[in-house]
Every structure is written in structure tokens, then in C-alpha cells.
Amino acid sequence: MKTRTLSLICLLLLCSGFQVQAQREDWTRSHPGFRVIGNLYGVGTYDLSVFLIATDEGHILINTGLEDSTAQIRENMAAFGFELEDVRILLTQQAHWDHTAALAEIQEISGAEMWATAKDARVLEDGGFSDPHFGGRQTFVPIEVDRILSEGDLIELGGVSLTVHEHPGHTEGSSSYSMTVSEAGRDYRVLIANMGTINPGKKMYVEPTYPGVGDDFARTYASQKAMDVDVWVAAHNSQYNRHDKWQPGQAYDPDTFVDPEGFLAAVERLEAIYLEQVADERGR
């Protein structure tokens, strides 16, 4: 019996290792860019989302992927006729290295300003050292933040108006961005959502990863469930089922990413995981 149990554990660990390796490969795997809706484009890798909002007065770039992602981002932008040098504002949804590691390089290339929430700004400026979960060492090149963003702030450029939503928990300063896109006579409510996913090892109320983290997650779920969303995307393409909704070569259609029910279901699923963890921490 002990031998069977040990074999099963080894098999589970091996499968887990394969899953992690496959996930990391998807983070760097190249993938063509795609038009989400209006002037919002996906220009990142197979799984790590990088979003471009293009305007005649320069562009907004949200996230970057890993440190070697710059060439892929440039190539995907160029396929739509846009240049990396024309990026004017850099944003991130969460100050984790898999979404921030090329920020400093792209800022150097473009001269863009880095804007972020106060609590993620601290982590961006020390290269991840002060991150309460993965910190203690520098995990990406630090970048100076030029403007601090808060709940309800408007980011305006070239006729685009993005609203900032503080959705903390995944990181202390996690943020989402919403805008309205008019296409074919219809207004679409678009959300670039930072989902309330819980990294392994994060603790909510018993020896919390950071003070208030459990309440942060709860507020984020409540905020997102109350939002009116037509089109949504997220920091990982897998989080919003991008690969089921769009395939390379697929013709552009503004309704491709319309999925309000899917957004609510995704938030409720993550909230259920959170509530289960809280119950476990508190001994049910």
C-alpha cells in the first residue's frame, strides 16, 4: 500500500511538473496579434496578454510579458501598421515579473511614461523586491513610475478615455481598465480585467500574505460582479478563453469577444475558490 501511495504521489508531482513547464512555454510561445474590438489589440504571446490601444496621438501599451518579449510585441504591432516607438503610456495590470519584465526596455525605446497604482508602483520601482508574495529579490529591471493612478482616474490619449479600477488581491495594486468602444452603430462596454486569481501559497486571514489581502480579494469580486461588461479580456489569454474565441486567420468581428455571462461566471468561480480557502484557513 505504501509503495502504491508513493508511486501515486510521484506521478502527481511529475504531472504537475509537466503542467508548469507547459505553462512557461506558453508564456514565451509566439502568437500572431489580433484585434479585440475597435482600436484595442492583443500583441503579446500565446498566453501572456499584452494589449495595445492605438490612437493618432500615440499608443497605450498594457503589460509586456517576459524580458525577451519586446521583439514579439514589436512584430505584432507592426503587423497592424503600428510602431513600438509611438507608445506614449505604459500600464500594467499587476506588478508580477511575467507581466512587467520588458517595461524598462520598452520605455527606453519609446520614451513612454509609466503609470501605475501606488502599491504596484512601489514594486515596479524596486524590480519586484518588495512584492509580499514573490519578493525578497529583484525579478525584473526596475522602472520609475511617472504618474500614480487611483480608482476612477481617467487615462486620456488621442480621443481614448480609459477608466482605472483598483482590483487588488492578486497584487496589492492590481488594476483593471474600462472604456466604451463604438462599432457598427453599437456601444460596447469593454473591460481589460485583472482577475482575482490566487497564487499557490497566498494566505488570506491566518498569517496573511499582506495586511488586508483577504478583504482586498472580497472587494475585487464584489466590484467586478457589479460591473456592466460586454467585451472582456484578461492578463492571461487562458483566463478569458481567448483560444476558443479567436484562432489565427479568423476574420475580425466586433462581437467575437462579447461574453458578459462568461465574465460573471469567471468572477464567481474565482470567488468560490477564495471562499473555500478562507473557510479552510478558519477551520470551517
N, C-alpha and C positions, 0 to 999 in steps of 0.2 A: 504493500500500500504506500509506504514512504517513497519507494522508487517511482511509482506511478505519479505521486504528487509532485516529486521533484522534477520529473520529466515534463509534467504539465506546466509547472512554473517556468522552466527553461524555455518551453515552446512559446508561452505567452510573452516572455521577455524578448525572445528572438523576433516574434511578430511585431512587437512594439517597436523594436529597433528598426525593422524594415519600414514601418509606417513613418517614423521620424525621418529616416533617410529619404523616403519618397517625398515627404512634405518639403524638406530642404531643397530637393532637386526641383520641385515645382516653384520654389521661390526664385530660382535663377533661370529656369527654363524660358527660352524666348517665346514670344507670342505676338502676333500682329495686333496693332492698335485697333480700336473700334469706336464708333460714335455712339454714345449713350442716348443723348437727345439734345437737340439744339446745338449749342456750342460747347457741350460737355463731352469729353472724350476720355477713353481709357487708354493709357500709353505705357502701362507697366509690363510686368512679366506674367507668366501663366497664372500665378496665384497672388502675388503681391500687387495690390492695386496702386496705380499712380494715375491721378486724374488731372486733366488739362481743361481749363476753362479759357477759351480763346477769345480775344477781343481785338479790335483795330488799334487799341492803345497799349498793347502788350498783353501778356498772359498771366494767369494764376496757375500755379502747379501745387498739387496737394499730394504729399508723400513722395518718397523716392525709391523705396526698396533698399537693397543691399548696396555696399560701397562700389560694386562694379556694375551698377545698373545704369549709369549715365549714358553709355553708348546705346543701350536698348531704348531708353527714353527718347534720346535724340532721333534715332531711326524711326520710331513710331510717330513722333511728332512730324518729322519730315514727310512721311507718307501722306499726311493731310495738308502739307504745304506750310507748316509752322516751324519756327526755329527756336532752339533752346535759348539762344542769346536774347530773345524777346520776352522771356519770363521776367515779370516785374515784382510779383509777390509769391513767396514760398509759404506754404501752410503744411501742417501735419495733423493727423487725426489722433495720434498717440506717440509719445516720445519713447518708443522702443526701437532698438537698432535696426530691426528688419524693415522699418518704415522711414528711417531718418539718416541712414549711413552715407548717402550721397548728397545730402543737403549742402554741406560746406563746399563740395566741389562744384555743384551747380550754381551756388551763389557766386563763387569766384568766376565762373564762366559768364554768367548773365548780369551780375551786379544787382540781382534781385534782393529785396528786403525780406527778412524772416519775421513772420508774425506768429504769435502763439499765446496760449493762455498762460497765466502767471506760474502755475505749478508745473506745467510742462516746459516753460521757458527755463526754469532752473536746471532741469535735466538736460535740455538741449545745450545749455551753455557750459556744462561740465562733462559733456560727452557720455552721459548715462551714469556717471559715478554716483549721483545722489538718488537714483531710482530706488525706491524702498524694497522692491522685489528682486530685481536683477542687478542692483548696483554694487558698489564696493570696488569697481574697476571701470576704466573707460572702455566703452564698447563701440563708440563711433567718434569721428572727428567733431569736436565741439563747434558750435555755431552761435554767434551773438544774435540775440533777438532784438529787433528794431522797434517792434510795437507789441504791447500787451493787449490781448483780446479778452473780453468778458461776455457773459451771457447777454444776448440781444444786440451786440455790436453789429454794425453793417460794414462789410468789406466791399468797396465800390471801385470799379475799374471799367472803363470803356463801355458804360451802359449796363454792366452787370452789377447786381446787388445781392451779395451773399449774407445771410444772417447766421451769426455764431450761436451754437447751442452747446453749453457746457454739459458733457455727459461723462462724468468721472467714474472711476472704479477700476476699469482696465488699466489705466494710469491715473494719477492724481489729477491730471489736467486734460484728459481725453475730451475731444470736441467733435461735433458734427456741424455740417453746414447745409443750409437750405436755400433754395431760390425758386422762383417761378419762371418757367420756360413757356413761351408762346409758340405753338407749332400747329400749322394747318387749321388755324381758327380756334384752337383749344388751348387753354392754360393748364399746364401740368405742374403740380407741386412736387418738386424734386428734392430728395434728401441724400446727401453724402454722409452716411451714418457710421458712427463709431459704435459698434455693438458691444454690449456688456458681457463679453466672454471672460471667463475666469481661468487664469493660468494655473497649472498644477502647482500646489504648494501655497497658494494665496489663502490667507485666513481672514475671516470677516470680523468676529467679535471676541474670540478667545485668542489672546496674543495676536491681535490684528496686524496685518502687514504694514498698515499705516493707520494712524488715528482717524476714525470716521469712515474707513473704507466700506464697511457694511452698509452704512447709511447712504454713502455715495452711490453704490450699486442700486439700492432701493429707489432713490430719487431718479436715477437714469431710466430705469424700467418704467416708472410712472410717467416721466416726461415723454418718453418715446411712444408709449401706448396712447397718449393723449394727442399725438400729432396726426394731422391730416396729410397723408403721403400718397402720391400716385406712383412715382418712379423712385426707386431707391437702389443705391449701391453701397458697398462697404469696403473696409480696409483690406480684406482678403476676398478675392473673387469667389472663392468657395462659399463664403458666408451668405452671398445672395444668389447662389446657384447660377452664376454667370455662364458656366459652360453648358448648362441646359437651355438657357435663354438665348444664347448667341454662339454661333460657330463661325470660324473663319470663312470668308466668302459670302456670308449671309448679307442680303441687301438691307440697307438702312430702313427702319420703320420706327417712327416715334413711339409706337405702342409696345415695342419689344420688351422694355423693362418696366412696363406698367404692372405693378404687383402689390397693391395695398394689403390684400389678405396675407400674402407671403411675409410682408414686413411685420405685421402684427403677430403672426404665428411664430416668427423667428424671435421676436422680443419675449413673447410668453414662454417659449421653450427655454430661453436663457434664464428667465426669471424663475422658472420651476427648478432648474439646476441650482440656482442661488438659494432658494428656499430650502431645498433638500440639504445643502451644505450647512446652512445656518442651523437647521434642526439637528444635524449630526454634531455640530460644534457644541450646541447647548444640551446635548444628551437627550434630545427629543422630550 
